[in-house]
Amino acid sequence: MLIRVRGDGDLGVCVELLRGVHERAGYPINWPAEPARWLTPEAALGCWVAVSGGRVVGHVVLTGVGDGAEVERLFVDPEAMGQGIGRRLLEHCVTTAAGLGRALALEVVDNRGAAVHLYRRAGWREVRRTAIDWGGEHASELIRFVAPGSELAGSDRS
């Protein structure tokens, strides 16, 4: 598996992959009105894809938030789950943020999905839960995690 910068030609494939993830795994909970734009936040420090067997099987974005960084838009093709792709994308963000001198965090809904388990197994630490009203019947809380060794542990950054 290769992790590389997401190219312009990858965006359509990523939207299709996201559609499959949404339908099968419920991520994102609410389908974005403009999925290609949603996959490219204005504060992006970088967008990457995981490629296996010549096809895109995962995606992640690292965004800048103040002097820190956030992992966003992390998803893996449901057909490729269990191969360590999500973990590798997450590790790529940890390495990139460290290289930029930025503490790293992320937020995820508590919908009993694989993402929460991935973050805990990777050594991320839960620091806060916030009630949400936009998750419908799928989720009622947003969980904030900080990366192992992160200085954001006591921060209320969102």
KAWO-V540624 format. One record per backbone hydrogen bond with DSSP energy under -0.5 kcal/mol. CO is the residue of the C=O (numbers start at 1). NH is the residue of the N-H. E is the energy in kcal/mol with one decimal. If there is no record, write none. Layout:
CO;NH;E / CO;NH;E
//
This chain:
2;4;-0.5 / 2;51;-3.2 / 4;49;-2.7 / 7;10;-1.8 / 7;11;-0.6 / 8;11;-1.0 / 10;14;-2.6 / 11;15;-2.3 / 12;16;-2.1 / 13;17;-2.5 / 14;18;-2.8 / 15;19;-2.2 / 16;20;-1.8 / 17;21;-2.3 / 18;22;-3.0 / 19;23;-2.4 / 20;24;-2.2 / 21;25;-3.2 / 21;26;-0.7 / 21;27;-0.8 / 22;26;-1.2 / 29;31;-0.6 / 32;35;-0.5 / 34;38;-2.5 / 35;39;-1.9 / 37;40;-1.5 / 41;44;-1.8 / 43;64;-2.7 / 46;62;-2.6 / 47;6;-2.8 / 48;60;-2.0 / 49;4;-2.4 / 50;57;-3.2 / 50;58;-1.1 / 51;2;-2.5 / 52;55;-1.7 / 55;52;-2.6 / 57;77;-2.7 / 58;50;-1.8 / 59;75;-1.9 / 60;48;-2.7 / 61;63;-0.5 / 61;72;-3.0 / 62;45;-4.1 / 62;46;-1.4 / 63;70;-2.4 / 65;68;-2.5 / 68;65;-1.8 / 69;105;-1.9 / 70;63;-2.6 / 70;72;-0.5 / 71;107;-0.5 / 72;61;-2.9 / 73;75;-0.6 / 75;59;-2.2 / 77;80;-2.3 / 78;81;-1.0 / 80;83;-0.9 / 84;88;-2.1 / 85;89;-2.4 / 86;90;-2.4 / 87;91;-2.6 / 88;92;-2.1 / 89;93;-1.7 / 90;94;-2.0 / 91;95;-2.5 / 92;96;-2.5 / 93;97;-2.9 / 94;98;-2.2 / 95;99;-2.2 / 96;100;-1.4 / 97;102;-2.8 / 98;101;-1.2 / 103;69;-2.3 / 104;147;-2.4 / 105;71;-2.1 / 106;145;-2.7 / 108;143;-3.6 / 109;111;-1.5 / 113;117;-0.9 / 114;118;-2.4 / 115;119;-2.5 / 116;120;-2.1 / 117;121;-2.6 / 118;122;-1.9 / 119;124;-2.5 / 120;123;-1.6 / 125;146;-2.2 / 128;144;-2.9 / 130;142;-2.9 / 135;138;-2.0 / 135;139;-0.8 / 140;132;-2.4 / 141;110;-2.3 / 142;130;-2.3 / 143;108;-2.3 / 143;145;-0.5 / 144;127;-2.9 / 144;128;-1.2 / 145;106;-2.1 / 146;125;-2.5 / 147;150;-2.5 / 150;153;-0.6 / 152;155;-2.1
//
